[in-house]
Amino acid sequence: MRIVLFTECYRPIQNGVVAAVEALTFALRALGHEVLCVTPTMPGYHEANAFVVRIPSLPLPTPSAYRLTLPLLSQRRVAPMMRRPSVVHAHSPFVTGWLGFRTARRYGVPLVFTYHTRLEDYTHYVPFETRATKRVVSSLTRTYANAADAVIVPTQAMESYLRDLGVTSRIEIVPSGIDVDLFASGRRRADVRARFGVTEAQRMVLCVGRLGREKNLELALQTIAALPSEVRLVIIGDGPHSVALRAAALRGGVADRVHFALELPRAQLPDVYASADAFLFTSTSETQGLVLAEALAAGLPVVAVDTAQTREVLGEAGSVVAAGPEALAHALRAALAGGIRGDAHAARRFERMRIAEQVVAVYDSLLSARAVG
């Protein structure tokens, strides 16, 4: 099968969407399929992979690592690499996604759309009136999803969310995958803990993710303030909310107990997870929360804010509590005392090869339906 993926963000950006697309790409190729990834150019970054097509882009009007895609996809450039595609799989409803739509219609092949991001929770980055922006974003999501032959969502909660938005297309629930063995291979290392200012006598609580307002990390700072002084918080990631979070740590009197580690290469993360004592997840805006699967694979006890999608991802493998510092601190005390244990086996359902097989089953069903039609 020849599959063309269209994504608005890709390397060198590090986030959940990029990790999910990379995991799917690797697994599809391992299953014997040809895969081409179409994504915007990134200044100063030169793609080593011959199966990635970079299309022109411009900087966004607001400070961001993301780019504004220009709808200039050369069919002469793509065609020799992929010939006629079997399926187009879009990972964005923006310009790159609509290029995918146009490519699918041009070749008369199915269009699959993976809904990674609840865009309505990101409208604070747009310098316009919030309610109007949310209506526009909801309309964009609904229109694109209804233009697709099938929509993939990572959780049942997101299927319900899209139905409430007015999406009538076929929806399939397939989580985003990770390399479970990679995250299970990490080793607890004193030098990793020391790098973050944590001794073996102290307890290390870990957060991993983009530092955006929608990630609700102020709640993580408040939670640490409610815990004993030997508990330290390590935050891996970077983003536009970094300065505000550092200021909040100072105001909350926990700046000396919080280490902002910025972004780390993905290959270093397994040892970081393994060197922590518990994982804290405060976001309520996720469609899945890929880092939850990573923490499970590493065998960490997980404490998370209660949302429908987080309950679905963790099941019985973590502690899901109300979004308040006292409730989270209580659960973390239990986790750090050994009352809540990690469950690495629970991560197996997110193994990228298993996920890719489920995605291929969606492709096959669409191709079969077209053949019958």
C-alpha positions, 0 to 999 in steps of 0.5 A: 500500500502507498500512503501519503501523510499530511501533517502541519508539524513535524521534525524538528518540532517535538510534541505529541502530534509529531511523536504520533506521526513518527511512530505511525510512519515507522510502524507502517514501513515495518509492515511493508508499506510505502509512506511519504510524509508531506509537511512544511519547511522549517528554516535551518532544518534539512531533512535527512529522510528522502521520504519527507516532502517539505512544502513552502511555508512562512512564519506565523504572525504570532511567536511560534515554532509552527509555520504557515503552509503555502498551498504549493504542492508540486505533483511532479515532485511527489509523483515520482516518489510515490506514484499513485497513492492508495490512501491519503492520511491527514493529521491537520485540518489546516492548509496542509490538511486541505492539500491532502484533501485535494490530493485524495480527490485528485487520485480518487483515493480515500481520505483519512483524518486523525483528530489529534488536537482539540483546537478550541482549547488553543484559541488563546494563542490567536489575537482575536475575540475568544468566542468568535475564534472558537466558533471558527475553529469548531466550524473548521474541525467539523467541515474537514472531518465531514470531508474525510472518508473516515476520522480516527480519534484516540478515545471514545471521549473524542468521538463523543466530542466530535459528534457534539460538534456535528461530525457525521463521518465515520469515526474509528477509535484508534489510540496514538502509538509509542515505542513501548519497548523503548520507554520500558528500557530506561534505567534509574540513574543517580546522575540523571536525578543529579542533573535535575538537582534531585538527590537519592534521598529526595522524591522526584515527581515528573511532568513531560510536555509542551509548556502551554497555558492549556497544559494547566501546569500552574496546578502542578506547582500548587500541588508541589507546594502542598507536599513535603519539602523533600519532594521535587518537581522536574518539568521536561519541555518548553513553550510559550508559557515557560516564563509565566510558569517560572514566575508562578513558581517564584510566587508560590515559594517553590522555585527551589523545588522545581527544575525546568529542564526544557526539551530533551532529545527523545532518546534520553526520555526513557532514563528520565522516566525511569529515574522519577518516582511518580508522574503527574499529569495536569492537562485537561485539553488532551485528546489522549495524552501520549506521555501517559502511555510513555509513563505507563511503559516506564512503570511509573505510578501515574497521578492525573487530573480527572477527565473522560479521556484520561480515565479511558487511557489509564483505566485501572493503571493510574490514580485519576483525581479531581483537579485540585492541589490537595487531591493531587497531593494526597494521591502523590503521597500514596504513589511516593509511599508505594500505595499506587504502583506503576503498570507497565503491562497496561502500556502494551495496547499503545504499542506502535505496531499494534496501532499501525495494524489497526490503522491499516485495517481502517485503510483496507475497509475503505479501499474494499468499500470503494472496490465494491462501490 
